[in-house]
Amino acid sequence: MTKDVIALTPTMPDLRTLLAGLYAGGPDLVVGTMADGAVVQLCAPDGRPLVSVEAPILVQVPGEVARLLDRPVPDGPVWWTEARASTTVAEAARLAGSFAGRLATVLGGIVWPPEAATTDVVPLTTDVSAVPVPVTANPAVDVLTPSTAVVIQDRPLVTMTSWLADALRAAAENERALHIVTPPTTRLTLPTRAALRSLPNRWVVQHPEHGYYDGLSGAVLHWKNGTFTPVRDDKGAPAVADAFTAVTPTRQRQLLLTLRTRHPADEQLVLGNALETAFQHLTGAPPAGWSTAEPVSLPWSTRRLTGFARARAPQPTWLTAIGRPDRPALATLRILRTPAGVEEDISLALGYGGGEEPPLDATEALATALAAEHGLVSLLTSLRVGRRDLTIPPRLEPLPMPTAFTLGHDEVEKPGLTHAEHPPAGPPPRRLGNAARPALHYVLGDGTDPGAWSIFQQLARHLRQAVDGDSAPPRGRG
């Protein structure tokens, strides 16, 4: 498997320190760059990349390094320098460890994983002329076929790093699937899971006893015609791996919010306020940080977030936001320019332990604030059994159960207030905000009744019946 090694240092590695680290292979190796200098590569004499090093990232968000490395680490701002070793040459993994170890030694930092750290010179003994040249220039991709880009990961938590985001983008641009292969002990962060949610992308789990299976659906997989595909029975149905259905009961839960806002496109618009309001109502504090990838590195700032999105317009902007370490909360935010204005699509998840009660009662007050001040289009709140730390294991997890749905006042006008106030099932909605142009808040359940999905689906059909069909239906299961 490809080996990722990370140096965590209190000061930024300067060019001299980086070069000293890259001499881990001795003077016979050469140094190159790619991605306009954002990636430095230690290469064999023939130019074959052995270790790729991404530009250092200053992580200023408390608890973020511990969250992603799944282990306690000293808190405080730290420079994160990640090296990725090639699988094609045996010495590459040791070279990555020596590079990171040298940075940590010079700058007084630490290496993850600790056992990878060394300062030894690692001479290249492999005859690289006998090793096939990789067909991919992306340092995150281990195997490339006409249909699929395969990324092999052996870290405990697969995060949506800039490496992985680049691989995903390149695969999509070339009409390839992205398949991430991991051992069964690996989990995904929510941003990574969101990227792999829809086919043809897959999370492929390599189990020592059960072979390959899909970590999100459980489908047994095999490698065929250059891609991972489901193994099907005589009737064409996919088989499900036993390892996927072996579920351990837990009392931990996740509160999930899927919301959309819409704003007029003007120069005074500040983005991110709806997300900040959601964090304030549900955690008592604004987000701790935001970024375009993981690790989430920047302190929370709606001003900087807005400036970043403006610079990218009219292209969409995708961001991640994180909460404080004591209250697991993670959100993805997609900012999109449409003919109707500027829309924000937000998915927010919050984790709760067995002795903690998710604040379901707070969602109505949150919906009221979003409708009054932040251009709410819709808000779906759901509850599900899931890990408090918000990570996704390769196991069957119960579907989330909807607890409430709110329709913003502009959306209420499309089917008409009278029609919207008389759903076919469930209690009548509560009016929020302006009496003349209210938003409507539908209570669907307490998160334990599977019948809440039927109530929500009937409500969605009821609302669609009275509109022309050009507005998006209420959104799905989070």
C-alpha positions as CSV (number, residue, x, y, z in Angstrom):
1,M,0.0,0.0,0.0
2,T,1.1,3.6,-0.6
3,K,2.5,5.1,2.6
4,D,1.5,8.5,3.8
5,V,3.8,10.1,6.4
6,I,3.2,13.5,8.0
7,A,5.6,15.8,9.8
8,L,4.1,18.1,12.4
9,T,6.3,21.0,13.2
10,P,5.9,24.3,15.3
11,T,7.6,26.3,12.5
12,M,7.2,26.3,8.8
13,P,9.8,24.2,7.0
14,D,11.8,26.6,4.8
15,L,13.4,25.6,1.5
16,R,16.7,24.7,3.1
17,T,15.0,22.3,5.6
18,L,12.9,20.8,2.9
19,L,15.9,20.1,0.7
20,A,17.8,18.6,3.7
21,G,14.8,16.3,4.2
22,L,14.8,15.4,0.5
23,Y,18.5,14.3,0.7
24,A,17.2,11.3,2.6
25,G,18.0,9.2,-0.5
26,G,21.5,10.5,-0.9
27,P,23.0,12.6,-3.7
28,D,22.1,10.2,-6.5
29,L,18.3,11.1,-6.4
30,V,16.9,14.2,-8.0
31,V,14.3,16.8,-6.9
32,G,11.5,17.9,-9.2
33,T,8.2,19.8,-8.9
34,M,4.7,19.6,-10.2
35,A,1.3,21.4,-9.8
36,D,3.0,24.8,-10.4
37,G,5.5,24.1,-7.6
38,A,2.9,23.1,-5.0
39,V,4.2,19.6,-4.9
40,V,7.9,18.7,-4.6
41,Q,9.0,15.2,-5.6
42,L,12.0,13.1,-4.8
43,C,12.8,11.2,-8.0
44,A,15.0,8.3,-9.1
45,P,17.7,9.2,-11.6
46,D,15.4,8.4,-14.5
47,G,12.8,10.9,-13.2
48,R,10.5,8.3,-11.7
49,P,8.7,9.9,-8.6
50,L,9.5,8.1,-5.4
51,V,8.1,10.5,-2.7
52,S,5.8,13.5,-3.3
53,V,5.6,16.2,-0.8
54,E,2.8,18.7,-0.6
55,A,3.3,22.4,0.4
56,P,3.2,22.8,4.2
57,I,-0.2,23.8,5.7
58,L,-0.6,25.8,8.8
59,V,-3.3,24.2,10.9
60,Q,-4.7,26.8,13.3
61,V,-8.0,25.1,14.3
62,P,-7.9,23.5,17.8
63,G,-8.3,19.7,17.9
64,E,-8.1,19.3,14.1
65,V,-4.8,17.4,14.0
66,A,-6.0,15.0,16.7
67,R,-9.3,14.4,14.8
68,L,-7.7,13.5,11.6
69,L,-4.8,11.4,13.0
70,D,-7.2,9.6,15.4
71,R,-4.7,10.0,18.3
72,P,-3.8,12.6,20.9
73,V,-1.3,15.1,19.7
74,P,0.0,18.4,21.2
75,D,-2.6,21.1,20.6
76,G,-1.8,24.5,19.1
77,P,-1.0,25.9,15.6
78,V,1.2,23.4,13.7
79,W,2.6,23.1,10.3
80,W,1.4,19.9,8.5
81,T,3.8,18.6,5.8
82,E,2.5,15.4,4.1
83,A,4.7,13.1,2.1
84,R,3.2,10.3,0.0
85,A,5.5,7.4,-1.1
86,S,5.1,5.5,-4.4
87,T,4.2,1.8,-4.4
88,T,6.4,1.0,-7.3
89,V,9.7,1.1,-5.5
90,A,10.4,-0.7,-2.3
91,E,12.5,2.0,-0.7
92,A,9.9,4.8,-1.2
93,A,8.1,4.3,2.1
94,R,11.4,4.4,4.0
95,L,12.4,7.5,2.1
96,A,9.1,9.3,3.1
97,G,9.7,8.3,6.7
98,S,13.3,9.7,6.6
99,F,12.2,12.9,4.9
100,A,9.6,13.5,7.7
101,G,11.9,12.4,10.4
102,R,14.6,14.9,9.3
103,L,12.0,17.8,9.3
104,A,10.8,16.9,12.7
105,T,14.4,16.6,14.1
106,V,15.5,20.0,12.7
107,L,12.3,21.8,13.6
108,G,11.5,20.1,16.9
109,G,8.3,18.4,15.7
110,I,6.8,14.9,15.6
111,V,6.1,12.3,12.9
112,W,2.9,10.4,12.1
113,P,2.9,7.5,12.2
114,P,5.7,7.5,14.9
115,E,7.1,4.2,13.7
116,A,7.9,5.7,10.3
117,A,10.2,8.3,11.6
118,T,13.9,7.9,10.9
119,T,16.8,10.1,9.8
120,D,18.8,7.4,8.1
121,V,20.0,7.8,4.5
122,V,18.0,5.3,2.4
123,P,20.0,4.4,-0.7
124,L,18.1,3.4,-3.8
125,T,18.9,-0.3,-4.3
126,T,16.0,-1.3,-6.5
127,D,16.8,-1.5,-10.3
128,V,14.2,1.0,-11.3
129,S,14.8,0.2,-15.0
130,A,13.0,-3.1,-14.3
131,V,10.0,-1.4,-12.7
132,P,7.1,-0.3,-14.9
133,V,6.7,3.5,-15.2
134,P,3.5,4.6,-13.5
135,V,0.9,5.8,-16.1
136,T,-0.5,8.5,-13.7
137,A,1.1,11.8,-12.9
138,N,-1.2,12.3,-9.9
139,P,0.7,11.4,-6.7
140,A,-2.5,10.2,-5.0
141,V,-3.3,7.6,-7.6
142,D,-1.8,4.1,-7.4
143,V,-3.4,2.3,-10.3
144,L,-4.9,3.9,-13.4
145,T,-7.0,2.1,-16.0
146,P,-9.1,3.5,-18.8
147,S,-12.2,3.5,-16.5
148,T,-10.9,3.8,-13.0
149,A,-8.4,5.6,-10.8
150,V,-7.5,3.6,-7.7
151,V,-6.2,5.1,-4.5
152,I,-4.8,2.7,-1.9
153,Q,-4.8,4.0,1.7
154,D,-3.7,2.4,4.9
155,R,-4.3,5.2,7.4
156,P,-7.0,4.8,10.1
157,L,-9.0,7.7,8.8
158,V,-9.3,8.6,5.1
159,T,-9.8,12.4,4.9
160,M,-10.7,14.7,2.0
161,T,-7.1,16.0,1.6
162,S,-6.1,18.2,-1.2
163,W,-4.3,15.1,-2.7
164,L,-7.6,13.2,-2.7
165,A,-9.6,16.2,-3.9
166,D,-7.2,16.6,-6.9
167,A,-7.5,12.8,-7.7
168,L,-11.3,13.0,-7.5
169,R,-11.4,16.1,-9.8
170,A,-9.0,14.6,-12.3
171,A,-11.0,11.3,-12.4
172,A,-14.2,13.2,-13.0
173,E,-12.7,15.3,-15.8
174,N,-11.5,12.2,-17.6
175,E,-14.8,10.3,-17.0
176,R,-13.2,7.8,-14.7
177,A,-14.4,6.3,-11.4
178,L,-12.4,6.9,-8.2
179,H,-12.0,3.8,-6.1
180,I,-10.4,4.1,-2.6
181,V,-9.1,0.8,-1.3
182,T,-8.5,0.4,2.5
183,P,-8.3,-2.3,5.1
184,P,-11.4,-3.0,7.2
185,T,-10.0,-1.0,10.2
186,T,-10.2,2.3,8.2
187,R,-13.0,4.8,8.5
188,L,-14.0,7.8,6.4
189,T,-14.7,11.4,7.3
190,L,-18.0,12.9,6.3
191,P,-16.5,14.9,3.4
192,T,-14.8,11.8,2.0
193,R,-18.0,9.8,2.3
194,A,-20.0,12.6,0.5
195,A,-17.5,12.4,-2.4
196,L,-17.9,8.6,-2.7
197,R,-21.6,8.5,-2.1
198,S,-22.7,8.1,-5.8
199,L,-21.5,5.7,-8.4
200,P,-19.2,5.1,-10.2
201,N,-17.0,6.2,-7.2
202,R,-16.5,3.5,-4.5
203,W,-15.0,2.8,-1.1
204,V,-13.4,-0.7,-1.6
205,V,-12.6,-2.5,1.6
206,Q,-10.0,-5.3,1.4
207,H,-10.9,-7.8,4.1
208,P,-8.3,-10.6,4.9
209,E,-11.1,-13.1,5.3
210,H,-14.0,-11.7,3.2
211,G,-12.2,-10.4,0.2
212,Y,-13.3,-7.1,-1.3
213,Y,-16.6,-5.3,-0.5
214,D,-18.1,-1.9,-0.8
215,G,-17.7,0.0,2.5
216,L,-20.9,2.0,2.0
217,S,-23.3,-0.6,0.5
218,G,-21.7,-3.9,1.6
219,A,-21.8,-5.3,-2.0
220,V,-19.1,-8.0,-2.6
221,L,-16.7,-6.8,-5.2
222,H,-14.1,-8.2,-7.6
223,W,-11.6,-6.7,-10.0
224,K,-12.8,-7.1,-13.5
225,N,-12.0,-5.3,-16.7
226,G,-9.9,-2.7,-14.9
227,T,-12.4,-1.8,-12.2
228,F,-14.1,-3.1,-9.0
229,T,-17.6,-4.3,-9.8
230,P,-20.2,-6.2,-7.7
231,V,-20.4,-10.0,-7.6
232,R,-23.9,-11.0,-8.6
233,D,-25.9,-14.2,-8.1
234,D,-27.8,-16.2,-10.7
235,K,-30.7,-13.7,-10.5
236,G,-28.4,-10.7,-11.0
237,A,-28.6,-9.4,-7.4
238,P,-25.4,-8.3,-5.7
239,A,-24.1,-10.3,-2.8
240,V,-23.6,-8.6,0.5
241,A,-20.4,-9.3,2.6
242,D,-20.9,-10.8,6.1
243,A,-18.4,-8.4,7.5
244,F,-20.6,-5.4,6.5
245,T,-23.6,-6.7,8.3
246,A,-21.7,-7.6,11.6
247,V,-23.0,-4.5,13.5
248,T,-22.0,-3.7,17.1
249,P,-24.9,-1.9,19.0
250,T,-24.2,1.6,20.1
251,R,-26.1,4.4,21.8
252,Q,-24.2,7.1,20.0
253,R,-26.2,9.3,17.6
254,Q,-25.8,11.9,15.0
255,L,-28.0,14.9,14.3
256,L,-28.1,15.7,10.6
257,L,-29.2,18.9,9.0
258,T,-29.6,19.5,5.2
259,L,-30.4,23.1,4.4
260,R,-30.5,25.4,1.4
261,T,-30.5,29.2,1.4
262,R,-30.9,31.7,-1.4
263,H,-29.7,35.3,-1.5
264,P,-29.9,38.1,-4.0
265,A,-26.5,38.5,-5.7
266,D,-25.2,41.9,-4.6
267,E,-22.0,43.3,-3.3
268,Q,-23.1,43.5,0.3
269,L,-23.8,39.7,0.5
270,V,-21.8,37.9,3.2
271,L,-21.7,34.1,2.9
272,G,-21.5,31.6,5.7
273,N,-23.9,33.4,8.0
274,A,-26.5,30.7,7.8
275,L,-23.9,28.0,8.7
276,E,-22.7,30.1,11.6
277,T,-26.2,30.6,12.8
278,A,-26.8,26.8,12.8
279,F,-23.6,26.2,14.8
280,Q,-24.6,28.9,17.3
281,H,-28.0,27.4,17.9
282,L,-26.9,23.8,18.2
283,T,-23.4,24.1,19.7
284,G,-23.4,27.5,21.4
285,A,-20.5,28.7,19.4
286,P,-19.6,29.6,15.8
287,P,-17.5,27.1,13.7
288,A,-13.9,26.8,14.8
289,G,-12.5,26.8,11.3
290,W,-13.0,26.3,7.6
291,S,-11.0,25.2,4.6
292,T,-11.3,23.8,1.0
293,A,-10.0,20.4,2.2
294,E,-9.0,18.4,5.3
295,P,-7.2,19.3,7.5
296,V,-9.5,22.3,8.2
297,S,-6.8,24.8,8.7
298,L,-8.2,28.4,8.8
299,P,-9.9,30.1,11.7
300,W,-13.6,30.8,11.0
301,S,-14.2,34.0,9.1
302,T,-17.3,34.8,7.0
303,R,-15.4,37.7,5.5
304,R,-12.5,35.6,4.2
305,L,-14.9,32.8,3.2
306,T,-17.0,35.3,1.1
307,G,-13.9,36.7,-0.5
308,F,-12.7,33.3,-1.5
309,A,-16.1,32.4,-3.1
310,R,-16.2,35.7,-4.9
311,A,-12.8,35.1,-6.4
312,R,-14.0,31.7,-7.8
313,A,-17.4,32.9,-9.1
314,P,-19.1,32.0,-11.3
315,Q,-17.5,28.6,-10.5
316,P,-19.1,26.7,-7.6
317,T,-17.2,26.7,-4.3
318,W,-17.0,23.7,-2.0
319,L,-15.9,24.1,1.7
320,T,-15.6,22.3,4.9
321,A,-16.2,23.7,8.4
322,I,-15.5,22.2,11.8
323,G,-16.6,22.8,15.4
324,R,-14.9,22.8,18.7
325,P,-13.2,19.6,19.9
326,D,-15.6,19.1,22.8
327,R,-18.7,19.1,20.5
328,P,-18.2,17.1,17.3
329,A,-19.7,19.1,14.5
330,L,-18.7,19.0,10.8
331,A,-20.3,20.7,7.8
332,T,-19.8,20.9,4.1
333,L,-20.9,24.0,2.3
334,R,-21.4,24.4,-1.5
335,I,-21.9,27.9,-2.8
336,L,-23.5,28.1,-6.2
337,R,-24.4,31.0,-8.5
338,T,-27.8,30.4,-10.1
339,P,-30.3,32.5,-12.1
340,A,-32.2,33.0,-8.9
341,G,-29.2,34.4,-7.0
342,V,-26.5,32.8,-4.8
343,E,-27.4,29.5,-3.1
344,E,-25.7,27.8,-0.2
345,D,-26.2,24.0,0.1
346,I,-25.2,23.0,3.6
347,S,-24.9,19.5,5.2
348,L,-24.2,19.7,9.0
349,A,-23.7,16.7,11.3
350,L,-23.3,16.8,15.1
351,G,-22.3,13.8,17.2
352,Y,-23.7,12.8,20.7
353,G,-22.7,10.1,23.1
354,G,-25.0,7.7,24.9
355,G,-25.6,10.0,27.8
356,E,-26.2,13.1,25.6
357,E,-29.5,14.3,24.2
358,P,-29.5,15.8,20.7
359,P,-31.1,19.2,20.8
360,L,-34.2,18.5,18.7
361,D,-36.1,21.2,20.4
362,A,-33.6,23.8,19.2
363,T,-34.3,23.2,15.5
364,E,-37.5,25.2,15.4
365,A,-35.8,28.3,16.8
366,L,-33.0,27.7,14.3
367,A,-35.5,27.4,11.4
368,T,-37.1,30.6,12.6
369,A,-33.8,32.5,12.5
370,L,-32.8,31.1,9.1
371,A,-36.2,32.0,7.6
372,A,-36.1,35.5,9.0
373,E,-32.5,36.5,8.3
374,H,-30.8,34.1,6.0
375,G,-33.0,33.3,3.0
376,L,-34.0,29.8,4.0
377,V,-35.3,27.7,1.1
378,S,-35.6,24.4,3.0
379,L,-34.3,22.6,6.1
380,L,-34.5,18.9,6.8
381,T,-33.5,17.6,10.2
382,S,-32.8,13.9,10.8
383,L,-31.4,11.7,13.6
384,R,-29.6,8.4,13.2
385,V,-27.5,5.9,15.2
386,G,-23.9,6.6,14.4
387,R,-20.5,7.3,15.9
388,R,-20.1,10.4,18.0
389,D,-16.9,11.4,16.3
390,L,-18.9,11.5,13.0
391,T,-16.6,9.1,11.2
392,I,-18.0,6.3,8.9
393,P,-17.0,2.7,9.5
394,P,-17.3,0.0,6.7
395,R,-20.4,-1.4,8.4
396,L,-24.1,-1.3,7.9
397,E,-25.5,1.8,9.6
398,P,-29.2,2.5,10.2
399,L,-30.8,5.1,7.9
400,P,-31.4,8.5,9.5
401,M,-35.0,9.2,10.6
402,P,-36.5,12.6,9.7
403,T,-37.6,14.7,12.7
404,A,-38.6,18.0,11.1
405,F,-38.9,19.8,7.8
406,T,-39.1,23.6,7.3
407,L,-40.1,25.4,4.1
408,G,-39.0,29.0,3.7
409,H,-41.6,31.7,3.0
410,D,-40.7,32.1,-0.6
411,E,-41.1,28.3,-1.1
412,V,-44.5,28.3,0.7
413,E,-45.8,30.8,-1.8
414,K,-45.2,28.3,-4.7
415,P,-47.8,25.7,-3.7
416,G,-49.8,28.4,-1.7
417,L,-50.2,28.8,2.0
418,T,-53.5,27.0,2.2
419,H,-52.3,24.0,0.3
420,A,-49.0,23.8,2.2
421,E,-50.8,24.0,5.6
422,H,-52.8,20.9,5.0
423,P,-50.4,17.9,4.6
424,P,-51.9,14.5,3.9
425,A,-50.3,13.0,7.0
426,G,-48.8,14.1,10.2
427,P,-49.7,17.2,12.3
428,P,-50.3,20.6,10.6
429,P,-47.2,22.7,10.4
430,R,-46.3,25.6,12.6
431,R,-46.1,29.1,11.2
432,L,-42.8,30.8,11.7
433,G,-42.0,34.5,11.4
434,N,-44.1,37.0,9.5
435,A,-47.8,36.2,9.8
436,A,-48.5,37.4,6.3
437,R,-45.6,35.5,4.7
438,P,-44.7,32.7,7.1
439,A,-42.3,29.8,6.8
440,L,-43.8,26.5,7.7
441,H,-42.3,24.0,10.1
442,Y,-43.5,20.4,9.9
443,V,-42.7,18.1,12.9
444,L,-42.2,14.6,11.5
445,G,-41.1,12.5,14.6
446,D,-38.6,12.0,17.3
447,G,-36.0,10.2,15.3
448,T,-37.1,6.7,16.3
449,D,-40.2,6.0,14.1
450,P,-39.4,4.6,10.6
451,G,-42.9,5.8,9.6
452,A,-41.6,9.4,9.6
453,W,-40.1,8.7,6.1
454,S,-43.5,7.9,4.8
455,I,-44.9,11.1,6.3
456,F,-42.1,13.1,4.7
457,Q,-42.5,11.5,1.3
458,Q,-46.2,12.2,1.3
459,L,-45.5,15.8,2.3
460,A,-43.0,16.1,-0.6
461,R,-45.5,14.8,-3.1
462,H,-48.3,17.0,-1.7
463,L,-46.1,20.1,-2.1
464,R,-45.0,19.2,-5.6
465,Q,-48.6,18.7,-6.8
466,A,-49.3,22.4,-6.5
467,V,-46.3,23.8,-8.3
468,D,-45.2,23.8,-11.9
469,G,-42.4,21.3,-11.3
470,D,-39.5,23.7,-11.8
471,S,-38.6,23.9,-8.1
472,A,-36.4,21.3,-6.5
473,P,-38.3,18.8,-4.3
474,P,-37.5,18.6,-0.6
475,R,-34.1,17.1,-0.2
476,G,-33.1,13.5,0.8
477,R,-31.8,11.5,3.6
478,G,-28.6,13.4,4.5
